[in-house]
Amino acid sequence: MFHCTKLENLRAEGLKEEFGAMDGLSRRKMLMAGGALGAVGAWGAASTADARSLWTWAPAASIAGTGEGLDPEWVWDDEVDRLMASVIDRGDVPRVNGLLRAWTRNDQELPAGLPQDVHDFMQKSRQLPYWADRDKLETAAEFNKSRGFYLNLLNGVGGGMLSTAIPREARSVYYSKGGADMEDRVAKTSLLGFAIGDLNAYRPDGDVIVHAVKTRMVHAAVRHLLPQSPGWTRTGDGQKIPISQADIMVTWHSLATYAMQKLVEWKIPISQADSSAYLHVWQVTAHMLGVRDEYIPATWDAANAQSKQVLDPILASTKEGVELTDILLGQLAEQTSPGGIDRPLVDALARFLVGDRIADMNGIPEEAFWGKVIATVWPKLIAFREKLIPLPFVPPLAWTIDEAARQYILFYLTKGRGTRIEIPDTNRPGSS
């Protein structure tokens, strides 16, 4: 029997606090986007400290093409949430982690000896959605290979800087077990992020499915554990349970949508087939992470519209985000220079990737010299890479930027080697 009473009570308390007593109304009716009462409830959610907008994104724009219209702010991942609460409460985390260390390939059988409920959930959740298109996944793999320099830089450095400007994500990272060791945290984040971009990502010998299923279970464990952290509960913006479906899509947009927007902004030539395939690999990944199909955008236009609603309004500065940003940029500087003497270049590149607004939120200082250099030479580097201009037209200083970018990418790529995504059974030590 699942030990989920505490989690269910927290959900009920959160809904009651946000919307008032139900008075016989069902949660579904209360949250339906089309109903007047649902709109009032959602407006209440929009006025909380994290400035979330009224949920108006229509499920007709999703990969499912239809849906209930529930605000994803109040939707989690019920089945795995109950499962992981039970696994933690009965002390099975070390056993499960130990067995799952041997599960490393998409086509590999699940390890023998897993608790039956864990085995059954994983066997079901490792299946690709019926709408997954193998041809598109192959095209996406080739696109990731040909555009790997840009995508790895955007999803590694750029996405990392965006994540620390997302208050809930920054605080969830900071107060969870992974926040105590950012080197290890970067490594674990890199595992899934770069597995998605790997040539064999969804092939039998790839490992995206492995990392996605494990990450989904980690999310559920964090949902069970973080509400027990005094540090997190003081700074959760009224959220009773972390990592809602809305939160996952916020992170999704800080990677997939952000990367495509920057590629378009930089005028990188992209065919319609490549654009569609790149979206598809992220659509499949969202599904594998437990996101309901009705929240997964069907097109880039739909993704951009959803991003404007769920990501843009909630970006803000937090103490935790500023501290995490400083740690991440310090690690990058150490990667390219003894004692981190290249930190000004790191700061300037990070500011260039995410823009002044987000850089200011994260406390990234302005670097006048390197900032001007990057803004000047980056278009030349792109033009050379895309064979639009010959080598003599590229300023010599551009290669300093190019090499630094390569080193930062290498940092994220190599951090994942030799590490594992494992289920936590406690929060960050001393996070009171």
Beta strands, then each sheet from edge to edge (+ up, - down):
end
